[in-house]
Amino acid sequence: MDTPRRSQLVMNVLQHAVNRNYDRAMQVMGEIAAASTGRQMYGVCCAIAEAGRQTLIRLYGHPSPEGLWALTAPDPDNDCAQHPAHLFSLRFITAFANGDTPTCQALYLAAANASGEDYSHSLTALIGDVAHLARVALEELATEGEKPAQNPH
C-alpha cells in the first residue's frame, strides 16, 4: 500500500469513528495494519495523534511557548479510564502534541511488543479518544454557530 492510499484510509478511519461507526473504522484500520510495516503503523498512530493535536488547538488554542499539553482521564475512578490501552492513548496524544518524539516512539514500541490483543486495544483507544475530541470540537462549533472548514489541513 502506498503512502497516499494509507493516508486516505487513516482519514476514513477517523471519519467513521467520529460518526460512531466503530465497526467500519476498525475494519478499515485492519486493512491498513494488514498492509503496513511496524514503522508505517507508527506513522499511522502519529497521523491519528496529529488529528488529536489539531483538535486540541481548535478547542484550546496553542499552549504558551513554555506550556505543555496534558490530558487526563475525565473520571480517574472509572475502570475504563485506567485501562492500559486508554492510558497509552492519552499518553501518546499528549507526547505527540508536545513534540516529544522519543516518548511517542517508546509508547508505540511498548504497545507493538505487547500481545496482539493489547496492541489492537491500544490502537482502538487512540482512534476512539481522537474521535471523542473531534466530536467535542464539532459540538463547540455548533454551539458557536460556526461551520467547520470544508478542507481542514
Stockholm file with secondary structure:
# STOCKHOLM 1.0

chainA/1-153         MDTPRRSQLVMNVLQHAVNRNYDRAMQVMGEIAAASTGRQMYGVCCAIAEAGRQTLIRLYGHPSPEGLWALTAPDPDNDCAQHPAHLFSLRFITAFANGDTPTCQALYLAAANASGEDYSHSLTALIGDVAHLARVALEELATEGEKPAQNPH
#=GR chainA/1-153 SS CCHHHHHHHHHHHHHHHHTTCHHHHHHHHHHHHHTCCHHHHHHHHHHHHHHHHHHHHHHHCCCCTTCCCCCCCSCTTSTGGGSHHHHHHHHHHHHHHTTCHHHHHHHHHHHHTSCHHHHHHHHHHHHHHHHHHHHHHHHHHHHHTCCCCSSCC
#=GC SS_cons         CCHHHHHHHHHHHHHHHHTTCHHHHHHHHHHHHHTCCHHHHHHHHHHHHHHHHHHHHHHHCCCCTTCCCCCCCSCTTSTGGGSHHHHHHHHHHHHHHTTCHHHHHHHHHHHHTSCHHHHHHHHHHHHHHHHHHHHHHHHHHHHHTCCCCSSCC
//
